[in-house]
Amino acid sequence: MKERVEFANTLRGAAAIMVLLEHYHSFFPGDRTVISSLINAPVMPEGVQLEPDYLFWLYSIPHLIWSSLGVSLFFIISGFVIPYSIKSGSRAAFLFGRFFRIYPLYAAGFLFTLASIYLTGSYFDNPWPFTPDQILPHFLPGMRELTRSTASIDGIIWTLEIEVKFYLICAFIAPWIRRASRKVFLVPVAIIAVDRLLSVSVQGYAGTITAAGAPFLAFMFIGVAFHFMYNGALRIGLGFAMISTLIPCIRSIDRLWA
């Protein structure tokens, strides 16, 4: 991205800290079975305190979930910065760059995750919990959806799967993004409409990866609206009016995180 926006990088750092702190608080002392299943270790006894006392004040604000805020910021920032990449080259160059920005690094990190799970399980004499059919789709975020695998070994792949779908959509509508066309905002409305239609007409759809990701995918277009406003291609009042059309997807996200 030639046209760097430094405040976006700062917000990314703040969002990462929010997610880290909330997961540390929610999973380690809150739902210890989640951590046990992720690392293939026994559940920690309830009497063991897993976080320092000085962190508890962070969670005293009513109705504020730090991880939800952090992930939302990540998605909005991605929606904000991706149009810069779309404008700077061809669709093929954009997708090529996105592929090598995400997949090699994620594959290396996932291999490290598998090694950690293996070592932890070996230490506690726990059997290996995953099959090859569950492991292989993780090396290419997006494949779980195609193979209908529901296993989430590292707990984070779902965010990359949404990012990948957003990249594909942005490549498809690249001419609209380059012209800052308001037609761009027909896409998230269509995503929510199709998601609602499938929810009521297709049995079992509600429990799929596609259904879980649809509201977040539409949500990312809030970042695109901010991009247009930031670059003077969209009046602020009209921009917020367009963002308000995505309220249904925000409410859907709230239900998923509830």
MIFI-51444 format. One record per residue (C-alpha): residue number from 1; residue in one letter; x, y, z. Coordinates in steps of 0.02 Angstrom, whole numbers, plus 50000, padded with zeros to 5 digits. Example, Ala and Ser with C-alpha at 12.3 -4.5 7.8 and 13.67 -1.06 7.14 Angstrom:
<atoms>
{pos = 1&code = A&x = 50615&y = 49775&z = 50390} .
{pos = 2&code = S&x = 50684&y = 49947&z = 50357} .
</atoms>
This chain:
<atoms>
{pos = 1&code = M&x = 50000&y = 50000&z = 50000} .
{pos = 2&code = K&x = 50090&y = 50155&z = 49938} .
{pos = 3&code = E&x = 49979&y = 50277&z = 50029} .
{pos = 4&code = R&x = 50007&y = 50230&z = 50209} .
{pos = 5&code = V&x = 49887&y = 50289&z = 50341} .
{pos = 6&code = E&x = 49981&y = 50283&z = 50504} .
{pos = 7&code = F&x = 49830&y = 50297&z = 50618} .
{pos = 8&code = A&x = 49764&y = 50134&z = 50545} .
{pos = 9&code = N&x = 49923&y = 50046&z = 50601} .
{pos = 10&code = T&x = 49904&y = 50122&z = 50775} .
{pos = 11&code = L&x = 49725&y = 50061&z = 50786} .
{pos = 12&code = R&x = 49781&y = 49887&z = 50733} .
{pos = 13&code = G&x = 49902&y = 49883&z = 50879} .
{pos = 14&code = A&x = 49767&y = 49941&z = 51001} .
{pos = 15&code = A&x = 49645&y = 49812&z = 50931} .
{pos = 16&code = A&x = 49774&y = 49673&z = 50952} .
{pos = 17&code = I&x = 49799&y = 49719&z = 51135} .
{pos = 18&code = M&x = 49610&y = 49721&z = 51164} .
{pos = 19&code = V&x = 49590&y = 49547&z = 51091} .
{pos = 20&code = L&x = 49738&y = 49480&z = 51189} .
{pos = 21&code = L&x = 49678&y = 49547&z = 51356} .
{pos = 22&code = E&x = 49498&y = 49489&z = 51333} .
{pos = 23&code = H&x = 49547&y = 49314&z = 51280} .
{pos = 24&code = Y&x = 49667&y = 49304&z = 51425} .
{pos = 25&code = H&x = 49528&y = 49353&z = 51545} .
{pos = 26&code = S&x = 49383&y = 49257&z = 51468} .
{pos = 27&code = F&x = 49464&y = 49090&z = 51428} .
{pos = 28&code = F&x = 49597&y = 49060&z = 51558} .
{pos = 29&code = P&x = 49498&y = 49099&z = 51716} .
{pos = 30&code = G&x = 49325&y = 49102&z = 51636} .
{pos = 31&code = D&x = 49303&y = 48952&z = 51521} .
{pos = 32&code = R&x = 49451&y = 48841&z = 51559} .
{pos = 33&code = T&x = 49384&y = 48699&z = 51453} .
{pos = 34&code = V&x = 49413&y = 48804&z = 51296} .
{pos = 35&code = I&x = 49598&y = 48824&z = 51336} .
{pos = 36&code = S&x = 49609&y = 48639&z = 51381} .
{pos = 37&code = S&x = 49539&y = 48588&z = 51211} .
{pos = 38&code = L&x = 49647&y = 48711&z = 51115} .
{pos = 39&code = I&x = 49813&y = 48658&z = 51192} .
{pos = 40&code = N&x = 49770&y = 48474&z = 51224} .
{pos = 41&code = A&x = 49802&y = 48486&z = 51411} .
{pos = 42&code = P&x = 49701&y = 48446&z = 51567} .
{pos = 43&code = V&x = 49579&y = 48577&z = 51631} .
{pos = 44&code = M&x = 49660&y = 48691&z = 51759} .
{pos = 45&code = P&x = 49581&y = 48675&z = 51934} .
{pos = 46&code = E&x = 49459&y = 48812&z = 51983} .
{pos = 47&code = G&x = 49563&y = 48860&z = 52134} .
{pos = 48&code = V&x = 49711&y = 48913&z = 52027} .
{pos = 49&code = Q&x = 49710&y = 49099&z = 51985} .
{pos = 50&code = L&x = 49774&y = 49125&z = 51808} .
{pos = 51&code = E&x = 49779&y = 49314&z = 51793} .
{pos = 52&code = P&x = 49846&y = 49454&z = 51904} .
{pos = 53&code = D&x = 49725&y = 49555&z = 52009} .
{pos = 54&code = Y&x = 49769&y = 49720&z = 51924} .
{pos = 55&code = L&x = 49688&y = 49661&z = 51761} .
{pos = 56&code = F&x = 49515&y = 49642&z = 51836} .
{pos = 57&code = W&x = 49477&y = 49828&z = 51826} .
{pos = 58&code = L&x = 49480&y = 49814&z = 51636} .
{pos = 59&code = Y&x = 49325&y = 49706&z = 51641} .
{pos = 60&code = S&x = 49223&y = 49813&z = 51760} .
{pos = 61&code = I&x = 49145&y = 49920&z = 51621} .
{pos = 62&code = P&x = 48967&y = 49857&z = 51590} .
{pos = 63&code = H&x = 48926&y = 49789&z = 51416} .
{pos = 64&code = L&x = 49103&y = 49814&z = 51351} .
{pos = 65&code = I&x = 49185&y = 49658&z = 51279} .
{pos = 66&code = W&x = 49363&y = 49703&z = 51233} .
{pos = 67&code = S&x = 49389&y = 49563&z = 51108} .
{pos = 68&code = S&x = 49228&y = 49606&z = 51016} .
{pos = 69&code = L&x = 49284&y = 49787&z = 51004} .
{pos = 70&code = G&x = 49458&y = 49735&z = 50947} .
{pos = 71&code = V&x = 49399&y = 49614&z = 50812} .
{pos = 72&code = S&x = 49273&y = 49743&z = 50751} .
{pos = 73&code = L&x = 49413&y = 49870&z = 50736} .
{pos = 74&code = F&x = 49518&y = 49744&z = 50639} .
{pos = 75&code = F&x = 49379&y = 49716&z = 50513} .
{pos = 76&code = I&x = 49341&y = 49902&z = 50493} .
{pos = 77&code = I&x = 49526&y = 49942&z = 50470} .
{pos = 78&code = S&x = 49542&y = 49807&z = 50339} .
{pos = 79&code = G&x = 49391&y = 49878&z = 50247} .
{pos = 80&code = F&x = 49473&y = 50049&z = 50259} .
{pos = 81&code = V&x = 49647&y = 50003&z = 50191} .
{pos = 82&code = I&x = 49607&y = 49870&z = 50060} .
{pos = 83&code = P&x = 49540&y = 49998&z = 49934} .
{pos = 84&code = Y&x = 49715&y = 50075&z = 49929} .
{pos = 85&code = S&x = 49784&y = 49908&z = 49870} .
{pos = 86&code = I&x = 49643&y = 49888&z = 49744} .
{pos = 87&code = K&x = 49681&y = 50058&z = 49669} .
{pos = 88&code = S&x = 49868&y = 50028&z = 49652} .
{pos = 89&code = G&x = 49868&y = 49884&z = 49528} .
{pos = 90&code = S&x = 49771&y = 49753&z = 49432} .
{pos = 91&code = R&x = 49651&y = 49628&z = 49509} .
{pos = 92&code = A&x = 49775&y = 49487&z = 49481} .
{pos = 93&code = A&x = 49915&y = 49585&z = 49564} .
{pos = 94&code = F&x = 49802&y = 49624&z = 49711} .
{pos = 95&code = L&x = 49752&y = 49442&z = 49738} .
{pos = 96&code = F&x = 49932&y = 49384&z = 49712} .
{pos = 97&code = G&x = 49993&y = 49506&z = 49843} .
{pos = 98&code = R&x = 49856&y = 49459&z = 49966} .
{pos = 99&code = F&x = 49895&y = 49274&z = 49944} .
{pos = 100&code = F&x = 50079&y = 49291&z = 49985} .
{pos = 101&code = R&x = 50043&y = 49413&z = 50125} .
{pos = 102&code = I&x = 49931&y = 49290&z = 50217} .
{pos = 103&code = Y&x = 49954&y = 49108&z = 50169} .
{pos = 104&code = P&x = 50142&y = 49075&z = 50195} .
{pos = 105&code = L&x = 50147&y = 49164&z = 50363} .
{pos = 106&code = Y&x = 49987&y = 49083&z = 50423} .
{pos = 107&code = A&x = 50046&y = 48910&z = 50368} .
{pos = 108&code = A&x = 50209&y = 48934&z = 50465} .
{pos = 109&code = G&x = 50113&y = 48992&z = 50618} .
{pos = 110&code = F&x = 49992&y = 48846&z = 50605} .
{pos = 111&code = L&x = 50137&y = 48722&z = 50597} .
{pos = 112&code = F&x = 50203&y = 48800&z = 50757} .
{pos = 113&code = T&x = 50029&y = 48780&z = 50834} .
{pos = 114&code = L&x = 50023&y = 48596&z = 50786} .
{pos = 115&code = A&x = 50196&y = 48568&z = 50860} .
{pos = 116&code = S&x = 50143&y = 48654&z = 51022} .
{pos = 117&code = I&x = 49985&y = 48548&z = 51035} .
{pos = 118&code = Y&x = 50087&y = 48391&z = 51004} .
{pos = 119&code = L&x = 50217&y = 48433&z = 51136} .
{pos = 120&code = T&x = 50086&y = 48483&z = 51265} .
{pos = 121&code = G&x = 49984&y = 48325&z = 51234} .
{pos = 122&code = S&x = 50141&y = 48217&z = 51246} .
{pos = 123&code = Y&x = 50188&y = 48296&z = 51412} .
{pos = 124&code = F&x = 50017&y = 48258&z = 51486} .
{pos = 125&code = D&x = 50000&y = 48090&z = 51397} .
{pos = 126&code = N&x = 49847&y = 48149&z = 51300} .
{pos = 127&code = P&x = 49809&y = 48069&z = 51132} .
{pos = 128&code = W&x = 49825&y = 48171&z = 50972} .
{pos = 129&code = P&x = 49651&y = 48249&z = 50952} .
{pos = 130&code = F&x = 49641&y = 48289&z = 50765} .
{pos = 131&code = T&x = 49626&y = 48192&z = 50603} .
{pos = 132&code = P&x = 49713&y = 48236&z = 50439} .
{pos = 133&code = D&x = 49543&y = 48287&z = 50367} .
{pos = 134&code = Q&x = 49529&y = 48416&z = 50506} .
{pos = 135&code = I&x = 49709&y = 48479&z = 50492} .
{pos = 136&code = L&x = 49737&y = 48498&z = 50305} .
{pos = 137&code = P&x = 49600&y = 48628&z = 50270} .
{pos = 138&code = H&x = 49680&y = 48744&z = 50398} .
{pos = 139&code = F&x = 49833&y = 48771&z = 50289} .
{pos = 140&code = L&x = 49726&y = 48867&z = 50163} .
{pos = 141&code = P&x = 49602&y = 48982&z = 50251} .
{pos = 142&code = G&x = 49439&y = 48964&z = 50158} .
{pos = 143&code = M&x = 49454&y = 48777&z = 50128} .
{pos = 144&code = R&x = 49358&y = 48730&z = 50285} .
{pos = 145&code = E&x = 49204&y = 48802&z = 50204} .
{pos = 146&code = L&x = 49230&y = 48702&z = 50044} .
{pos = 147&code = T&x = 49268&y = 48540&z = 50135} .
{pos = 148&code = R&x = 49131&y = 48569&z = 50263} .
{pos = 149&code = S&x = 49255&y = 48544&z = 50404} .
{pos = 150&code = T&x = 49196&y = 48628&z = 50564} .
{pos = 151&code = A&x = 49351&y = 48597&z = 50669} .
{pos = 152&code = S&x = 49440&y = 48756&z = 50724} .
{pos = 153&code = I&x = 49609&y = 48698&z = 50785} .
{pos = 154&code = D&x = 49690&y = 48866&z = 50823} .
{pos = 155&code = G&x = 49532&y = 48967&z = 50860} .
{pos = 156&code = I&x = 49581&y = 49111&z = 50745} .
{pos = 157&code = I&x = 49563&y = 49045&z = 50568} .
{pos = 158&code = W&x = 49383&y = 49108&z = 50556} .
{pos = 159&code = T&x = 49442&y = 49288&z = 50546} .
{pos = 160&code = L&x = 49559&y = 49250&z = 50400} .
{pos = 161&code = E&x = 49421&y = 49156&z = 50310} .
{pos = 162&code = I&x = 49315&y = 49314&z = 50317} .
{pos = 163&code = E&x = 49462&y = 49418&z = 50257} .
{pos = 164&code = V&x = 49491&y = 49303&z = 50108} .
{pos = 165&code = K&x = 49309&y = 49316&z = 50054} .
{pos = 166&code = F&x = 49318&y = 49505&z = 50072} .
{pos = 167&code = Y&x = 49472&y = 49509&z = 49959} .
{pos = 168&code = L&x = 49384&y = 49406&z = 49826} .
{pos = 169&code = I&x = 49231&y = 49519&z = 49831} .
{pos = 170&code = C&x = 49340&y = 49675&z = 49821} .
{pos = 171&code = A&x = 49433&y = 49605&z = 49671} .
{pos = 172&code = F&x = 49266&y = 49569&z = 49586} .
{pos = 173&code = I&x = 49199&y = 49745&z = 49616} .
{pos = 174&code = A&x = 49368&y = 49832&z = 49591} .
{pos = 175&code = P&x = 49301&y = 49952&z = 49457} .
{pos = 176&code = W&x = 49170&y = 50017&z = 49579} .
{pos = 177&code = I&x = 49300&y = 50039&z = 49717} .
{pos = 178&code = R&x = 49420&y = 50131&z = 49602} .
{pos = 179&code = R&x = 49282&y = 50252&z = 49551} .
{pos = 180&code = A&x = 49220&y = 50265&z = 49731} .
{pos = 181&code = S&x = 49050&y = 50215&z = 49665} .
{pos = 182&code = R&x = 48907&y = 50205&z = 49788} .
{pos = 183&code = K&x = 48858&y = 50042&z = 49705} .
{pos = 184&code = V&x = 48990&y = 49964&z = 49819} .
{pos = 185&code = F&x = 48865&y = 49973&z = 49962} .
{pos = 186&code = L&x = 48740&y = 49866&z = 49871} .
{pos = 187&code = V&x = 48858&y = 49720&z = 49906} .
{pos = 188&code = P&x = 48842&y = 49714&z = 50097} .
{pos = 189&code = V&x = 48654&y = 49739&z = 50084} .
{pos = 190&code = A&x = 48647&y = 49592&z = 49963} .
{pos = 191&code = I&x = 48754&y = 49486&z = 50080} .
{pos = 192&code = I&x = 48635&y = 49517&z = 50225} .
{pos = 193&code = A&x = 48481&y = 49489&z = 50117} .
{pos = 194&code = V&x = 48546&y = 49323&z = 50049} .
{pos = 195&code = D&x = 48601&y = 49270&z = 50223} .
{pos = 196&code = R&x = 48426&y = 49303&z = 50292} .
{pos = 197&code = L&x = 48345&y = 49212&z = 50147} .
{pos = 198&code = L&x = 48455&y = 49059&z = 50169} .
{pos = 199&code = S&x = 48427&y = 49060&z = 50357} .
{pos = 200&code = V&x = 48239&y = 49039&z = 50337} .
{pos = 201&code = S&x = 48238&y = 48929&z = 50181} .
{pos = 202&code = V&x = 48385&y = 48808&z = 50199} .
{pos = 203&code = Q&x = 48382&y = 48687&z = 50344} .
{pos = 204&code = G&x = 48547&y = 48680&z = 50437} .
{pos = 205&code = Y&x = 48617&y = 48838&z = 50356} .
{pos = 206&code = A&x = 48617&y = 48935&z = 50520} .
{pos = 207&code = G&x = 48752&y = 48823&z = 50592} .
{pos = 208&code = T&x = 48874&y = 48837&z = 50447} .
{pos = 209&code = I&x = 49036&y = 48935&z = 50432} .
{pos = 210&code = T&x = 48955&y = 49036&z = 50292} .
{pos = 211&code = A&x = 48812&y = 49092&z = 50404} .
{pos = 212&code = A&x = 48928&y = 49138&z = 50547} .
{pos = 213&code = G&x = 49040&y = 49242&z = 50434} .
{pos = 214&code = A&x = 48910&y = 49334&z = 50330} .
{pos = 215&code = P&x = 48873&y = 49474&z = 50456} .
{pos = 216&code = F&x = 49059&y = 49507&z = 50482} .
{pos = 217&code = L&x = 49088&y = 49509&z = 50294} .
{pos = 218&code = A&x = 48954&y = 49642&z = 50271} .
{pos = 219&code = F&x = 49020&y = 49735&z = 50424} .
{pos = 220&code = M&x = 49189&y = 49760&z = 50338} .
{pos = 221&code = F&x = 49109&y = 49877&z = 50213} .
{pos = 222&code = I&x = 49093&y = 50005&z = 50352} .
{pos = 223&code = G&x = 49281&y = 50024&z = 50330} .
{pos = 224&code = V&x = 49257&y = 50053&z = 50144} .
{pos = 225&code = A&x = 49133&y = 50192&z = 50184} .
{pos = 226&code = F&x = 49260&y = 50272&z = 50299} .
{pos = 227&code = H&x = 49390&y = 50256&z = 50161} .
{pos = 228&code = F&x = 49278&y = 50350&z = 50040} .
{pos = 229&code = M&x = 49241&y = 50485&z = 50169} .
{pos = 230&code = Y&x = 49424&y = 50501&z = 50218} .
{pos = 231&code = N&x = 49473&y = 50528&z = 50036} .
{pos = 232&code = G&x = 49333&y = 50653&z = 50001} .
{pos = 233&code = A&x = 49238&y = 50537&z = 49884} .
{pos = 234&code = L&x = 49086&y = 50529&z = 49997} .
{pos = 235&code = R&x = 49004&y = 50664&z = 50102} .
{pos = 236&code = I&x = 49012&y = 50625&z = 50287} .
{pos = 237&code = G&x = 48825&y = 50636&z = 50313} .
{pos = 238&code = L&x = 48789&y = 50522&z = 50166} .
{pos = 239&code = G&x = 48927&y = 50405&z = 50221} .
{pos = 240&code = F&x = 48852&y = 50380&z = 50393} .
{pos = 241&code = A&x = 48681&y = 50358&z = 50314} .
{pos = 242&code = M&x = 48753&y = 50215&z = 50211} .
{pos = 243&code = I&x = 48836&y = 50142&z = 50364} .
{pos = 244&code = S&x = 48667&y = 50144&z = 50452} .
{pos = 245&code = T&x = 48601&y = 50022&z = 50320} .
{pos = 246&code = L&x = 48720&y = 49894&z = 50395} .
{pos = 247&code = I&x = 48636&y = 49900&z = 50566} .
{pos = 248&code = P&x = 48555&y = 49729&z = 50535} .
{pos = 249&code = C&x = 48726&y = 49649&z = 50514} .
{pos = 250&code = I&x = 48789&y = 49735&z = 50673} .
{pos = 251&code = R&x = 48642&y = 49663&z = 50768} .
{pos = 252&code = S&x = 48680&y = 49491&z = 50695} .
{pos = 253&code = I&x = 48859&y = 49504&z = 50756} .
{pos = 254&code = D&x = 48797&y = 49553&z = 50928} .
{pos = 255&code = R&x = 48690&y = 49395&z = 50934} .
{pos = 256&code = L&x = 48838&y = 49288&z = 50880} .
{pos = 257&code = W&x = 48947&y = 49358&z = 51019} .
{pos = 258&code = A&x = 48809&y = 49357&z = 51151} .
</atoms>
